[in-house]
Amino acid sequence: MRDYYEILGVERGCDDSALKAAFRKQAMEHHPDRNGGCEEASGRFKEVNEAYSILSDPQKRAAYDRFGHAGVNGNGGGPGNGQFHDVHDIFNEVFGDIFGGRGGQRQRSGPARGSDLRYDLEISLEQAYAGSEVEITIPVTLSCEACEGSGAKPGTSPTQCTTCHGAGRVRASQGFFSIERACPRCGGSGQMVMDPCTECRGAGHVRRQRTLAVRIPAGVDDGARIRLAGEGDAGQRGGPRGDLYIFISVRPHELFERDGLDLLCTVPVPMCVAALGGEIEAPCLMGGEACDGQCKIEVKVPEGAQTGKTVRVKGRGMPSLRSRERGDLVVELFVETPTRLTARQKELMRELAEICSEQQHPKSAGFTGKAKRFWEDVTGKA
C-alpha cells in the first residue's frame, strides 16, 4: 500500500492546516464528478479519502507514524473496514466553509446589511478652500413604510416557506457530496409572502430619490472620500443600512494650481516694474462670498526680477484638514515685453539699449561667453 503522506503530497511533520489544504486540492482534482465518472479517478479519490481519514485523527496518525499500515489496519485503516470515515463527513469537515456548513445545521439566513453606495461629487477650488455645504440627490433603496419592510400587505404576515419549511436552506446531492444552499423559493428568508404589499409589491423595500446635505470640509483635496454611515441602501430582513461614500474631485482652476497645501499662480509683470522693482496685484483665495472667493493681494517684486522668479506669500495657501496649518501662495513672475510702442517710446528704448552694458544684462553676457566657447570647439577657430 502507498504511504498516506505520499498520497496527499505532504511532509510527515506537517500541521493540520497543511494536511487539510492538501486534501482539498487532491479531492477536488480526483473527484469522480469532475472526471466523468472515471474509475481511475474514483479509486484515486477513495485513496485520498482513506489517507486523510487516518492522518486527520491524532491517535490514528500517531499509530501510523510508529507502525505504518499495520498500526491502523484494525482501527479503520483500509477499504471495507467498518470504522472507516464516511465520505460525506469528510467532505463536510473540509469543505463546509465553502458549501454552507455541515448537513443542514446552519440556520436560515438572518438580517443582511444593505449595499454601500458611491456618489461622485465635483466641487470648485473655492469650495475646497473655504469648505461648503452641498446638496446631493441620490437614488437609494429604503424600507417600505407601508408594510414596515415585511413585504406583506398591511394586516397580514409572511408565512413559512413550504420548500425549506422555514430553514431558509435546502440540500442537494451531487455524486458523493451533499451541498447546502439558500432556498430558491424564499431566497433564504424561510418565509413567503402570500398577499404582497401593493406599495413595494412584496419586496419589502422601495427605490426613491433622496436629497442629502453634505458638509465639505475646508482643505479637502482631489480624490478625497467622505463616508456617511447608514446612508446607503436599506438592509434585508431587518438588517442595517449600508454606507454612502462620496468621492471628491476638484475642478481645475483658471488661475491657481494646487501643490499640496500651496497654491501656485503665474502673474505677468511689466518690464519696467521687473527692472526697477515695485508692487503688483496678485489674486488670492479668501473664501468670502463678497468677493466671489477671489481677492487681491499686494506682492513685492524685487529689482531686476526675471521670468520664473517666485515670490512666496506665507499663509495664503490651502488650509490643512488635520491641523490649523496653512500653505503658502507661490507667485511666479512672468516678465512681459511691451508691444505696440509709440515712436517716442521706441526712441527711448533705443537710447536705453545704447547705454546699457553687460552689467545690466549679466545672463546675456554669460550666455554669449558660453556660445563663443562652443563655436570655437566646433570650428577650431578663435
Order of alpha helices (4+ residues) and beta strands (2+ residues): alpha-alpha-alpha-alpha-alpha-beta-alpha-beta-beta-beta-beta-beta-beta-beta-beta-beta-beta-alpha-beta-beta-beta-beta-alpha-alpha
